[in-house]
Amino acid sequence: MKIGIVIPARLESERLPNKVLLEFMGRSMIEHVWQRAQLVEPKIEIVIATDNELIKTKCDQFGAVTVLTKNSHLNGLSRVGEVSKDLNWDFYIVLQADEILIEPKNLKFLIDAIKSNLNFDFYNLITGMDNVSELNDTNTVKCIIRNNNSIINFTRKSSSVASKPTQLNFTKKVCGVYAISKRALGMVATSPATQIEMAESIEQMKIIEMGLDVLGVIVGTNYPSVNTKHDVLAVLEILESSKEQQAILRLIQ
């Protein structure tokens, strides 16, 4: 079975322009993400997919395999669909370029989950939430899960009438790391955008709307991705204070 990682990267982020090229401790965010993917053992193929020459130039400088794509893609899943035609893997792990704090062990955990649960077409890393305030934070994509961790729905804001502590039992934070089978990617990437996917700006909703089964793969650490200036400060603080993150930085450096 061939499993690889695609890192889709674009420059035009509405909330934080040019964020993938922002520097953290002397390295661009996209390099941090790529370097962490390189630490997965055993090694797997990693490709950066971008529509921007500036990003490609930066990635070429640190030695990444980078593919230029069309600039018409609405999201990372669509961009991965384009590059998949030349890769022909069985499963595609999509690692968003703003997941600067991704732990290599969690990428390995996702790979192991794919191999042991082949009856799913889509897998998403998810974590618990540290604070009930995240339930209504629209910058945080969340999901509702069943007892077997399969995902019922994705959302940006809670619609539950249960108490907030109770909601934390079945509502999880969605990480910007997911995997999709070759079969499902062929279906999803060639289908037009769906109503809820567009309205909520959650690309995973297309999977739900198309009736595909999604497995939530629970990992222990709830790290922020980088969507706002506030996130940049939060990430810098974690990089400087977390023993786990410091250990990863030492391996990269």
N, C-alpha and C positions, 0 to 999 in steps of 0.2 A: 504494500500500500504506500502510495506517494503522498506525503503531506508537506506543504510548504507554507511560507509566510509571505503575504503581500502587505506592504505599508503604503496605503494611498496617501498622497500629500498634495495639498493645494495651497496657494498663497492668499487667495481672496477669502479670508475668514471675516464674517460680518462683525462679530463681537470683539475680535482681537486680530486686526490685520497683520499679515506676515508672521503669524505666531510660530510656524514651524521653523523659521530661521532665527527666532529669538535665542540669545545665548544664555546658557546656564553654566556657570563655572567654566567658562572658556570654550564650551562646545554648543553648537546649535541644538535645538530640541530634537530635530529629526535625526541628528547623529547619536544623541543619547538613546533614542528609541531603537535605532538600528543596532547599536553596540550591545544593547541588552538582549535583543533577539539573537545576536551572535553567540551569546553565552549558553544557549539551550544545548543540552547534551542528550542524545547524540546530535551532531550538527544536521541542520536541515537547510534547504535552499531558501534564500530570502531575496525578495525583489521589491524595490521602491517604484511605485507607479505615480507619475506626476504629469501635469500638463504645462509645467512652467520651467523655462530654461534656467532661471536663477536657481531653482531647487535642484535641478539636474546637475548643474555645475558644482554646487556645494556638495552634493552626494558623490560626484565623481572624485572630488578632492579627498574624501575619506574612504574611497574604495568600494562603495556600494554598487551593486548591479542595479541600474536605474533604467526604466523604460518610459519614454515619452508617450502620453496618451492624448486623445482628443480633449478639447476644453469644454465639451458640451455635457459632461457628466454631472448629474444632480447630487451624487453622493459617492462614498467610497465603494459601495457594493457594485454600482454600475461601472466604476473604473476598473475594479478587479475583473469584472466580466470581460472587459476588452483584452486585458493582458492574459487572461486564462487561455485564450485561443492558441497562444504560443507555448504555454507551460504544460498543459495537459496533466495536471495533478489529479489525484482522487479527492482530496480535501484541501480547501484553501483557508488558511487562518488569516483573518483580516485584522491587522494591528494598526489602530489609528495613530497618526503621527503626533498626536498631542498626549499620548499615554506615556509621558516621560518617566513615571515612577513604576512602570510595569516590572514585576519581578520575574526573572527568567524561570524560576521554579513554577510559577503559575502558567506560563506558556507550556511548560512540560506537562503540567497537570491537565491542561486542555487537550493536548495531544493524546495523553493516556485515556481521557474520557471518551474521545472519538473512537479509539481502538476497542474500548470495552462496551460501547453503546452504539453499535452500527445501525440500529433501527431508527436513528434520527438523521435528519438532513441538515439541521442547523443547531449550533451550540453557542451559548453566550456565557462568558465569565460574568458572575454576579457576586455581590458581597452584601453583608448586612449593613445597616445604616447606624451611625454613631449617635445621631440626634434626630428627634422627632421633627425638627424644623425642616429637615430635608424632604419630608413628605410633600410639602407644597413649594419646594424650590424648583422652579421651572427650568433652571439650568442643569438639574440632575434628572436624567432619564431613569425611570424605575420600572419594575415589572411585578406582576402578581403571579405567584407560583402555586402549583398543586403540591400535595404531600410528596410526590415522587420527583419534585424539582422541575418538572416540565412547566413551561411558561404559558399562562393563559392570555396575558395582555401586557403591552408596554404603555407607559403613560408618563407625562411630565408632572402631573398634579394629582393628588389622591382624590378619588371620588367616593371613598368608603365612609360609612357612617359609624364604623367601629371606633373604639377609643384608639388614640394614637399609639399607645404601647402595644395594643393588640394588633394594630396594622403592621407593626414592625416584624411580627411573626410570619406574615405572608407577603410582605412587600420588601423587595430587595433593590439595591442600587445596580444599575446596568453598567458594566465596564465597557470601554471602547475596544474590546477584543472579542471577536467571534469567529466561528468557523462554519463553512458551508460546503456541502458535497458538490462534486462536479455536476451531478444530475440536477440538483436544485439550482445551482448557479446558472446553468443553461436555461432553465425556465424563468428565473427571476430577472436575469440581466437583459433578456429579450422582451420582457413584458413592460408595458407603459407604467408610469408611476401610478400608485393607487391613492384613493381619496384621503384615507386617514394618514397614510405615510406623509403626504404633502401637508395636510392641515396641521399635524402635530410636529412635523419636521423630525420624525424618528424613522430612520431607514429600515429598522427591523420590523416595523409594522407591516411592511409589504409582505414579509414572510407569513405573518399571522393572517393577513387578509387573503393570501393565496391558499390558506388551509394547510400549510406545512407544519410539522411537529417541531417544537423548539425545546431543547434541554438547557436548563440553567445549571451551569457548573460553578458551584459555590467555592469561593476562595476566602481566606481569612482576613485579608487586609483591605480596608476601605481607603484607597488613595484618591485624591482629586486628579482629574485630567485638567488640561489648561484651556479654558474657554474665555476667561476674563482677566483683567489686571489683578484682581484680588486673588485669583488662582495662581498667578505667577508668584506672588509673595508667599502664598501658602506652600507652594512646591519648594521654593528656595529654603523656607524654614525647615521643611521635612528633610531635604537633602543635607542640610547642615546638622540636624539633630538626631535623625534616625540611625540607629546602629546597623539595621538591615540595609538601608540605602547607602550608608558609608561603605559597607562591605562590598556592595555592587560597584560603587564608584572606584574602589581600589582595583577591582578586577578589570574594569574598563581602562583605567589609566596605566 
